[in-house]
Amino acid sequence: MRCFVACWPDEATRARLDRAAHDAHQRHLRARRVHGGNLHLTLAFIGELPFASAHELVAALGGLSVEAFEWRIDHVGRFERARVLWAGGPPEPALVELAERVREELKTLRVRFDEKRFAAHVTLLRDLPPQRGHEPADLVVPIEPFTWPMREALLVVSERDAQGATVYRPLRSD
């Protein structure tokens, strides 16, 4: 199973993120838009994980006590090397702590994951054309600030649907 640990948006947040992805795509038509149902905030990327380990991790994540908090999303940025456009905001201390706790739990369970520094962002577009010098101001993507209520970290499985498209499915312990 190809997996990662993420915060999964509620419907109101998903709608705001999907709108931001739509608006960004209108300005970058050659890029690939992330499907609204796949929008998420990755806390730790795992990759391949055996089925038994996945269910152990789901139970462990369900046992993490997370006090609800909000993350403010107020700008759009680019990762040039990865060729993605993302939405994000200031590194909310509770969010950084959640990512650290998730990563510690993965280490405790001896689950390998990508240990690069946590960067709080939601990918909106992929395969963004390279930026050439200073892009004109009309290619900057504005976003109206909003907050995302965070309540849990979930194990998410990456699958293919019947048409071959990638679909993300969160696994819950309930």
CYANA upper distance limits for C-alpha pairs under 8 A (distance plus 0.5 A):
  1 MET  CA     47 GLY  CA      8.17
  1 MET  CA     48 GLU  CA      5.76
  1 MET  CA     49 LEU  CA      5.69
  1 MET  CA     50 PRO  CA      6.68
  1 MET  CA     51 PHE  CA      7.10
  1 MET  CA    157 VAL  CA      7.13
  1 MET  CA    158 SER  CA      7.94
  2 ARG  CA     46 ILE  CA      7.90
  2 ARG  CA     47 GLY  CA      5.28
  2 ARG  CA     48 GLU  CA      4.86
  2 ARG  CA     49 LEU  CA      6.67
  2 ARG  CA    157 VAL  CA      6.28
  2 ARG  CA    158 SER  CA      5.96
  2 ARG  CA    159 GLU  CA      8.05
  3 CYS  CA     45 PHE  CA      7.43
  3 CYS  CA     46 ILE  CA      6.03
  3 CYS  CA     47 GLY  CA      5.64
  3 CYS  CA     48 GLU  CA      6.75
  3 CYS  CA     49 LEU  CA      7.09
  3 CYS  CA    155 LEU  CA      7.26
  3 CYS  CA    156 VAL  CA      6.00
  3 CYS  CA    157 VAL  CA      5.06
  3 CYS  CA    158 SER  CA      6.49
  4 PHE  CA     42 THR  CA      7.41
  4 PHE  CA     43 LEU  CA      8.16
  4 PHE  CA     44 ALA  CA      6.33
  4 PHE  CA     45 PHE  CA      4.89
  4 PHE  CA     46 ILE  CA      5.44
  4 PHE  CA     47 GLY  CA      7.08
  4 PHE  CA    155 LEU  CA      6.35
  4 PHE  CA    156 VAL  CA      5.89
  4 PHE  CA    157 VAL  CA      7.29
  5 VAL  CA     42 THR  CA      6.50
  5 VAL  CA     43 LEU  CA      6.00
  5 VAL  CA     44 ALA  CA      5.70
  5 VAL  CA     45 PHE  CA      6.89
  5 VAL  CA     46 ILE  CA      8.00
  5 VAL  CA    102 VAL  CA      8.30
  5 VAL  CA    153 ALA  CA      6.96
  5 VAL  CA    154 LEU  CA      5.96
  5 VAL  CA    155 LEU  CA      4.99
  5 VAL  CA    156 VAL  CA      6.39
  6 ALA  CA     40 HIS  CA      6.97
  6 ALA  CA     41 LEU  CA      5.81
  6 ALA  CA     42 THR  CA      4.77
  6 ALA  CA     43 LEU  CA      5.54
  6 ALA  CA     44 ALA  CA      7.47
  6 ALA  CA    153 ALA  CA      5.98
  6 ALA  CA    154 LEU  CA      5.91
  6 ALA  CA    155 LEU  CA      6.95
  6 ALA  CA    156 VAL  CA      7.22
  7 CYS  CA     40 HIS  CA      6.54
  7 CYS  CA     41 LEU  CA      5.66
  7 CYS  CA     42 THR  CA      7.07
  7 CYS  CA     43 LEU  CA      7.69
  7 CYS  CA    150 MET  CA      7.52
  7 CYS  CA    151 ARG  CA      8.45
  7 CYS  CA    152 GLU  CA      6.81
  7 CYS  CA    153 ALA  CA      5.51
  7 CYS  CA    154 LEU  CA      6.75
  8 TRP  CA     39 LEU  CA      8.21
  8 TRP  CA     40 HIS  CA      5.76
  8 TRP  CA     41 LEU  CA      7.30
  8 TRP  CA    152 GLU  CA      8.39
  8 TRP  CA    153 ALA  CA      7.99
  8 TRP  CA    154 LEU  CA      7.67
  8 TRP  CA    170 PRO  CA      8.21
  9 PRO  CA     13 THR  CA      6.04
  9 PRO  CA     14 ARG  CA      5.97
  9 PRO  CA     39 LEU  CA      8.08
  9 PRO  CA     40 HIS  CA      6.86
  9 PRO  CA    148 TRP  CA      7.69
  9 PRO  CA    149 PRO  CA      8.41
  9 PRO  CA    150 MET  CA      8.26
 10 ASP  CA     14 ARG  CA      6.53
 10 ASP  CA    149 PRO  CA      8.33
 11 GLU  CA     15 ALA  CA      6.60
 12 ALA  CA     16 ARG  CA      6.95
 13 THR  CA     17 LEU  CA      6.66
 13 THR  CA    147 THR  CA      8.18
 13 THR  CA    148 TRP  CA      6.33
 14 ARG  CA     18 ASP  CA      6.40
 14 ARG  CA     36 GLY  CA      7.35
 14 ARG  CA     37 GLY  CA      8.22
 14 ARG  CA     39 LEU  CA      7.40
 15 ALA  CA     19 ARG  CA      6.61
 15 ALA  CA     36 GLY  CA      8.19
 16 ARG  CA     20 ALA  CA      6.80
 16 ARG  CA    146 PHE  CA      8.44
 17 LEU  CA     21 ALA  CA      6.69
 17 LEU  CA     36 GLY  CA      8.12
 17 LEU  CA     39 LEU  CA      7.76
 17 LEU  CA     87 ALA  CA      8.36
 17 LEU  CA    124 LEU  CA      8.25
 18 ASP  CA     22 HIS  CA      6.62
 18 ASP  CA     35 HIS  CA      8.28
 18 ASP  CA     36 GLY  CA      5.64
 18 ASP  CA     39 LEU  CA      8.06
 18 ASP  CA    124 LEU  CA      8.40
 19 ARG  CA     23 ASP  CA      6.64
 20 ALA  CA     24 ALA  CA      6.55
 20 ALA  CA     87 ALA  CA      8.36
 20 ALA  CA    124 LEU  CA      7.93
 20 ALA  CA    143 ILE  CA      7.04
 21 ALA  CA     25 HIS  CA      6.53
 21 ALA  CA     33 ARG  CA      7.02
 21 ALA  CA     34 VAL  CA      7.64
 21 ALA  CA    124 LEU  CA      5.36
 21 ALA  CA    125 LEU  CA      7.25
 22 HIS  CA     26 GLN  CA      6.88
 22 HIS  CA     33 ARG  CA      7.98
 23 ASP  CA     27 ARG  CA      7.38
 23 ASP  CA    141 VAL  CA      7.84
 24 ALA  CA     28 HIS  CA      6.76
 24 ALA  CA    124 LEU  CA      8.06
 24 ALA  CA    125 LEU  CA      8.03
 24 ALA  CA    141 VAL  CA      6.25
 25 HIS  CA     29 LEU  CA      5.85
 25 HIS  CA     31 ALA  CA      7.39
 25 HIS  CA     32 ARG  CA      8.20
 25 HIS  CA     33 ARG  CA      6.78
 25 HIS  CA    125 LEU  CA      7.56
 27 ARG  CA    138 ASP  CA      8.42
 27 ARG  CA    139 LEU  CA      6.36
 27 ARG  CA    141 VAL  CA      7.85
 28 HIS  CA    128 LEU  CA      7.79
 28 HIS  CA    139 LEU  CA      8.03
 30 ARG  CA    127 ASP  CA      8.36
 30 ARG  CA    128 LEU  CA      7.59
 30 ARG  CA    129 PRO  CA      7.64
 31 ALA  CA    125 LEU  CA      6.59
 31 ALA  CA    126 ARG  CA      6.29
 31 ALA  CA    127 ASP  CA      5.57
 31 ALA  CA    128 LEU  CA      5.20
 31 ALA  CA    129 PRO  CA      7.26
 32 ARG  CA    125 LEU  CA      5.90
 32 ARG  CA    126 ARG  CA      5.48
 32 ARG  CA    127 ASP  CA      6.43
 32 ARG  CA    128 LEU  CA      7.86
 33 ARG  CA    124 LEU  CA      6.63
 33 ARG  CA    125 LEU  CA      4.99
 33 ARG  CA    126 ARG  CA      6.87
 34 VAL  CA     38 ASN  CA      7.15
 34 VAL  CA     39 LEU  CA      7.28
 34 VAL  CA    123 THR  CA      7.65
 34 VAL  CA    124 LEU  CA      5.90
 34 VAL  CA    125 LEU  CA      6.10
 34 VAL  CA    126 ARG  CA      7.60
 35 HIS  CA     39 LEU  CA      7.36
 37 GLY  CA    167 VAL  CA      8.21
 37 GLY  CA    168 TYR  CA      8.03
 38 ASN  CA    167 VAL  CA      6.98
 38 ASN  CA    168 TYR  CA      6.04
 39 LEU  CA    122 VAL  CA      7.24
 39 LEU  CA    123 THR  CA      7.63
 39 LEU  CA    124 LEU  CA      7.94
 40 HIS  CA    122 VAL  CA      6.40
 40 HIS  CA    123 THR  CA      8.25
 41 LEU  CA    120 ALA  CA      7.42
 41 LEU  CA    121 HIS  CA      6.61
 41 LEU  CA    122 VAL  CA      5.71
 42 THR  CA    120 ALA  CA      8.16
 42 THR  CA    121 HIS  CA      8.26
 42 THR  CA    122 VAL  CA      8.20
 43 LEU  CA     99 ALA  CA      5.65
 43 LEU  CA    102 VAL  CA      7.80
 43 LEU  CA    103 ARG  CA      8.45
 43 LEU  CA    118 PHE  CA      7.40
 43 LEU  CA    120 ALA  CA      8.35
 43 LEU  CA    153 ALA  CA      8.41
 44 ALA  CA     99 ALA  CA      7.74
 44 ALA  CA    102 VAL  CA      7.97
 44 ALA  CA    103 ARG  CA      7.20
 44 ALA  CA    113 PHE  CA      7.03
 44 ALA  CA    114 ASP  CA      7.17
 44 ALA  CA    115 GLU  CA      8.13
 44 ALA  CA    118 PHE  CA      8.23
 45 PHE  CA    113 PHE  CA      6.07
 45 PHE  CA    114 ASP  CA      6.02
 46 ILE  CA    111 VAL  CA      8.11
 46 ILE  CA    112 ARG  CA      6.72
 46 ILE  CA    113 PHE  CA      4.69
 46 ILE  CA    114 ASP  CA      6.77
 47 GLY  CA    113 PHE  CA      7.63
 49 LEU  CA     53 SER  CA      6.97
 49 LEU  CA     54 ALA  CA      6.76
 49 LEU  CA    111 VAL  CA      8.48
 50 PRO  CA     54 ALA  CA      6.73
 51 PHE  CA     55 HIS  CA      7.03
 52 ALA  CA     56 GLU  CA      6.89
 53 SER  CA     57 LEU  CA      6.61
 53 SER  CA    111 VAL  CA      8.45
 54 ALA  CA     58 VAL  CA      6.66
 54 ALA  CA    155 LEU  CA      8.21
 55 HIS  CA     59 ALA  CA      6.85
 56 GLU  CA     60 ALA  CA      6.81
 57 LEU  CA     61 LEU  CA      6.54
 57 LEU  CA    106 LEU  CA      8.27
 57 LEU  CA    109 LEU  CA      8.14
 57 LEU  CA    155 LEU  CA      7.88
 58 VAL  CA     62 GLY  CA      6.63
 58 VAL  CA    154 LEU  CA      7.60
 58 VAL  CA    155 LEU  CA      6.55
 58 VAL  CA    171 LEU  CA      7.22
 58 VAL  CA    172 ARG  CA      6.78
 58 VAL  CA    173 SER  CA      6.31
 59 ALA  CA     63 GLY  CA      6.92
 59 ALA  CA    173 SER  CA      6.16
 60 ALA  CA     64 LEU  CA      7.20
 60 ALA  CA    105 GLU  CA      8.04
 61 LEU  CA    102 VAL  CA      8.00
 61 LEU  CA    105 GLU  CA      8.49
 61 LEU  CA    153 ALA  CA      7.00
 61 LEU  CA    154 LEU  CA      7.09
 61 LEU  CA    155 LEU  CA      8.16
 62 GLY  CA    153 ALA  CA      8.45
 62 GLY  CA    154 LEU  CA      8.32
 62 GLY  CA    172 ARG  CA      7.85
 62 GLY  CA    173 SER  CA      6.57
 66 VAL  CA     98 LEU  CA      8.09
 66 VAL  CA    151 ARG  CA      6.79
 66 VAL  CA    152 GLU  CA      6.71
 67 GLU  CA    151 ARG  CA      7.31
 68 ALA  CA    149 PRO  CA      7.49
 68 ALA  CA    150 MET  CA      6.14
 68 ALA  CA    151 ARG  CA      5.27
 68 ALA  CA    152 GLU  CA      8.43
 69 PHE  CA     94 ALA  CA      7.49
 69 PHE  CA    149 PRO  CA      6.36
 69 PHE  CA    150 MET  CA      5.86
 69 PHE  CA    151 ARG  CA      7.41
 70 GLU  CA    147 THR  CA      6.39
 70 GLU  CA    148 TRP  CA      5.83
 70 GLU  CA    149 PRO  CA      4.88
 70 GLU  CA    150 MET  CA      6.12
 71 TRP  CA     89 GLY  CA      7.81
 71 TRP  CA     90 PRO  CA      8.43
 71 TRP  CA     92 GLU  CA      6.65
 71 TRP  CA     95 LEU  CA      7.88
 71 TRP  CA    147 THR  CA      5.90
 71 TRP  CA    148 TRP  CA      5.65
 71 TRP  CA    149 PRO  CA      7.06
 71 TRP  CA    150 MET  CA      7.57
 72 ARG  CA     88 GLY  CA      8.12
 72 ARG  CA     89 GLY  CA      6.09
 72 ARG  CA     90 PRO  CA      7.48
 72 ARG  CA     92 GLU  CA      8.41
 72 ARG  CA    145 PRO  CA      7.45
 72 ARG  CA    146 PHE  CA      6.30
 72 ARG  CA    147 THR  CA      4.82
 72 ARG  CA    148 TRP  CA      6.88
 73 ILE  CA     87 ALA  CA      7.15
 73 ILE  CA     88 GLY  CA      5.32
 73 ILE  CA     89 GLY  CA      4.90
 73 ILE  CA     90 PRO  CA      8.10
 73 ILE  CA    145 PRO  CA      6.07
 73 ILE  CA    146 PHE  CA      6.02
 73 ILE  CA    147 THR  CA      6.40
 73 ILE  CA    148 TRP  CA      7.85
 74 ASP  CA     87 ALA  CA      7.96
 74 ASP  CA     88 GLY  CA      6.75
 74 ASP  CA     89 GLY  CA      5.74
 74 ASP  CA    143 ILE  CA      6.95
 74 ASP  CA    144 GLU  CA      7.04
 74 ASP  CA    145 PRO  CA      4.68
 74 ASP  CA    146 PHE  CA      7.10
 75 HIS  CA     87 ALA  CA      6.29
 75 HIS  CA     88 GLY  CA      6.21
 75 HIS  CA     89 GLY  CA      6.65
 75 HIS  CA    142 PRO  CA      7.56
 75 HIS  CA    143 ILE  CA      6.41
 75 HIS  CA    144 GLU  CA      8.47
 75 HIS  CA    145 PRO  CA      7.76
 76 VAL  CA     85 LEU  CA      7.49
 76 VAL  CA     86 TRP  CA      5.98
 76 VAL  CA     87 ALA  CA      4.86
 76 VAL  CA     88 GLY  CA      6.75
 76 VAL  CA    141 VAL  CA      6.94
 76 VAL  CA    142 PRO  CA      7.52
 76 VAL  CA    143 ILE  CA      7.37
 77 GLY  CA     85 LEU  CA      6.24
 77 GLY  CA     86 TRP  CA      5.83
 77 GLY  CA     87 ALA  CA      6.86
 77 GLY  CA     88 GLY  CA      8.12
 78 ARG  CA     83 ARG  CA      7.71
 78 ARG  CA     84 VAL  CA      6.23
 78 ARG  CA     85 LEU  CA      5.00
 78 ARG  CA     86 TRP  CA      6.56
 79 PHE  CA     83 ARG  CA      6.23
 79 PHE  CA     84 VAL  CA      5.90
 79 PHE  CA     85 LEU  CA      7.04
 79 PHE  CA     86 TRP  CA      8.34
 80 GLU  CA     84 VAL  CA      7.29
 80 GLU  CA    130 PRO  CA      7.30
 80 GLU  CA    131 GLN  CA      7.96
 82 ALA  CA    127 ASP  CA      8.42
 83 ARG  CA    126 ARG  CA      6.59
 83 ARG  CA    127 ASP  CA      5.73
 83 ARG  CA    128 LEU  CA      5.28
 83 ARG  CA    129 PRO  CA      7.37
 83 ARG  CA    130 PRO  CA      7.44
 84 VAL  CA    123 THR  CA      7.05
 84 VAL  CA    124 LEU  CA      7.83
 84 VAL  CA    125 LEU  CA      5.97
 84 VAL  CA    126 ARG  CA      5.09
 84 VAL  CA    127 ASP  CA      6.74
 84 VAL  CA    128 LEU  CA      6.07
 85 LEU  CA    123 THR  CA      6.53
 85 LEU  CA    124 LEU  CA      6.16
 85 LEU  CA    125 LEU  CA      5.57
 85 LEU  CA    126 ARG  CA      7.22
 85 LEU  CA    128 LEU  CA      7.47
 86 TRP  CA    121 HIS  CA      6.47
 86 TRP  CA    122 VAL  CA      5.77
 86 TRP  CA    123 THR  CA      4.81
 86 TRP  CA    124 LEU  CA      5.60
 86 TRP  CA    125 LEU  CA      7.42
 87 ALA  CA    121 HIS  CA      6.15
 87 ALA  CA    122 VAL  CA      5.73
 87 ALA  CA    123 THR  CA      7.10
 87 ALA  CA    124 LEU  CA      7.36
 88 GLY  CA    120 ALA  CA      6.91
 88 GLY  CA    121 HIS  CA      5.15
 88 GLY  CA    122 VAL  CA      6.85
 89 GLY  CA    120 ALA  CA      8.00
 89 GLY  CA    121 HIS  CA      8.04
 91 PRO  CA     95 LEU  CA      7.48
 91 PRO  CA     96 VAL  CA      7.14
 91 PRO  CA    120 ALA  CA      7.15
 92 GLU  CA     96 VAL  CA      6.91
 93 PRO  CA     97 GLU  CA      6.59
 94 ALA  CA     98 LEU  CA      6.62
 95 LEU  CA     99 ALA  CA      6.80
 96 VAL  CA    100 GLU  CA      6.76
 96 VAL  CA    118 PHE  CA      8.20
 97 GLU  CA    101 ARG  CA      6.62
 98 LEU  CA    102 VAL  CA      6.65
 98 LEU  CA    153 ALA  CA      8.37
 99 ALA  CA    103 ARG  CA      6.70
 99 ALA  CA    118 PHE  CA      7.76
100 GLU  CA    104 GLU  CA      6.64
101 ARG  CA    105 GLU  CA      6.68
102 VAL  CA    106 LEU  CA      6.78
102 VAL  CA    153 ALA  CA      8.17
103 ARG  CA    107 LYS  CA      6.80
104 GLU  CA    108 THR  CA      6.67
105 GLU  CA    109 LEU  CA      6.71
106 LEU  CA    110 ARG  CA      6.48
106 LEU  CA    111 VAL  CA      5.51
106 LEU  CA    112 ARG  CA      7.59
106 LEU  CA    113 PHE  CA      8.09
107 LYS  CA    111 VAL  CA      6.44
107 LYS  CA    112 ARG  CA      7.77
131 GLN  CA    135 GLU  CA      7.18
135 GLU  CA    139 LEU  CA      7.03
135 GLU  CA    140 VAL  CA      8.33
136 PRO  CA    140 VAL  CA      8.01
154 LEU  CA    170 PRO  CA      6.69
154 LEU  CA    171 LEU  CA      6.99
154 LEU  CA    172 ARG  CA      7.22
155 LEU  CA    170 PRO  CA      6.28
155 LEU  CA    171 LEU  CA      6.03
155 LEU  CA    172 ARG  CA      7.93
156 VAL  CA    168 TYR  CA      6.79
156 VAL  CA    169 ARG  CA      5.90
156 VAL  CA    170 PRO  CA      4.61
156 VAL  CA    171 LEU  CA      6.37
157 VAL  CA    168 TYR  CA      6.11
157 VAL  CA    169 ARG  CA      5.70
157 VAL  CA    170 PRO  CA      6.71
157 VAL  CA    171 LEU  CA      7.78
158 SER  CA    166 THR  CA      7.07
158 SER  CA    167 VAL  CA      6.33
158 SER  CA    168 TYR  CA      5.16
158 SER  CA    169 ARG  CA      7.05
159 GLU  CA    166 THR  CA      6.15
159 GLU  CA    167 VAL  CA      5.73
159 GLU  CA    168 TYR  CA      6.76
159 GLU  CA    169 ARG  CA      8.08
160 ARG  CA    164 GLY  CA      5.62
160 ARG  CA    165 ALA  CA      5.81
160 ARG  CA    166 THR  CA      5.16
160 ARG  CA    167 VAL  CA      6.27
161 ASP  CA    165 ALA  CA      5.98
161 ASP  CA    166 THR  CA      7.03
161 ASP  CA    167 VAL  CA      7.02
